[in-house]
Amino acid sequence: MRPQLTAEPLLNQQTVNINDPKEAARLSSALPAVIQMLEQFHLTREDQAILLGVSTRTLQRAVHGDLPALSPDQITRMSFITGIYKALHILFNDATASGWFKRPNRVYPFLGRTPLDYLRQTGIPGLQDTRRLLDGDRSGQFSSTPASRVAAEQLPFQISPDLLR
């Protein structure tokens, strides 16, 4: 006999209060991992700082272990970036995922811009839109096909020599 499944466990989950200083400190400790995710996309420190809503100096200190207490907005940004990272690595191979931010994209909301340019201009709403778009692709909602994924792997991507130093 199978156990009866109910939605009750999901209803009893607690939402994390990112305004609570203890929770914010705990979540802020994930900043080095998020920085590593952004590095895999070959983003400059400046671009990383803009996406995370922190200064480049704060980012540099975090890389060396001096972790800041992040604001709720910055924690929200980290959450969206983590979801975007996960979705890209589910949808595409590592090489395609790593170049995705810098490739022009015709899909709404990018409309021919690179996702990076779009996100630099739109902040948290853009991160949310991008996360929603990629999650929809993962579910098949926006008709991403195996053929379109193969085509994406063929798109050109070059790493700036400045990032290789």
N, C-alpha and C positions, 0 to 999 in steps of 0.2 A: 504494500500500500504506500503510495506517494504522499509526502507531507503536503498540506495545502499551502500554497504561496499566497501571501498577502502583501499589500503595499505598506503595511504598518511600519516595518523597519525604516523605510525611506521617509515616512512622515515624522518619525521620531529623531531624525538626524538634526544635529544642531548646526546652524550657520555660524561660521567663524566671525567674530566681531573684530574687524580690522581697526576699529577705533580704540579698542582695549590696548593699552601700552604693552602688556605682557604678550598678547597675541601678535601685535605689530612687531615686537622685537623678535619673536620666534619666526615669523614669516620673513622678516628682513634678513635673517641668516641665510636665506636661499639666494641672495643677490649674487654671490660668486658663481653659482650654478647657472643662473640666467645669463650672466656675462659670458660664460663658456658657450652657451647656446648661441648667443649673438655672434660670438667669434667664429662659430662654424658657418655663419652666413657671410663671412668676410666683410663685416661692417667695421668702419673706423670707430675709434673711441668716441668721437664727436657724435656720430650717428647713434651709437649705443646709448650715449648720454641723453640724446634727444628722445629716443624711444622710451627710455626708462624715466624720463623727467627728472634727471639729476645732473649735477655739473660733471664735467670731465674729471675734475679733481676728486670729487667724491667717488667716481668710478675707479679711478686709479688707486685711491686708498683702499677701496673694497677689494681690489685684486690682490693687494698686499696684506689682507687680513684685518684691516681697520673698518669694521662694518658700521654703517650709519643706522640710525633709527629712521626707517622710511615712513613717509606719510601714507594715509589710506589710498591716495591717488597713485602713488608710486607702487604700492603693493598690488593694486588693481592692474597697473601696466605690466608688472611681472607675471601676473596670472594670465593675462591675454597673450603675452609673448610665449609663455610656456605652452599654452594651448595651440598657438600657431606653429610652434616648433614641432609639437607632437603630430599635428595634422599633416604638415608637410612631409614628415618622415614616414607617415603611413601611406600617403598618396604617391610619393615619388621616391626614387632611389636617392642615396645620400648626395651624389654629385648634383643632381637636378634640384634637390631641396636646398643645397648650399648656395646655388645661384639664383634662386627664385626671387629674392628681394630686389635684385638689380636688373631683372629682365622686364622690359616693357610688357604690359598685360592689357589686352583689349577688354577683358571682362569688367563689368560694373562691380565695384566703384572705381576701378583704376583708370578705365577709359583711355588706354594707350600710355599711361604713365607707368613708371616702375612702382611696385608696391612700396618700396622705400620712400620714394618721393611723396606718394600719397600719405603714408604714415607720418612722415616728417611734418606735413602740412595740417593733419587732422587730429593728431594726438589720440586721446582715449576713445573718442567715437570711431575713429578710423581703425584702431586696434580691435574694437568690438565688431565692426563691420567685417574686417578681414577674418577674424576668428569665426564669425557666423558663416561667411562664404566658404571657408575651408571645411568647416564641420558639415555644411550642406553637401560639399563635394564628396566627403567621406561617406555620407549616407546615400549618395546617388541623386540627391535632390536637384543638382544643377547639371546633370547629365554628363559628368566627366566620364569619358569612356577609356577603356584600355588603349585604344588607338590614339586618343588625345594625350594620354600620359606618355606614350612612346614618342609622340611628336614633340612634347615638351622636353624630353631628354635630348633631342637633337638641336635645340636652340643654342645659339652661341653664348658663351659666358667666359669672360676673361677676368682674372684676378689682377688688380692694380699692382704694379711692381712696388709701390709704396707700402702695401700691406705685407709684403714678403720680407721686409727688413726686420 
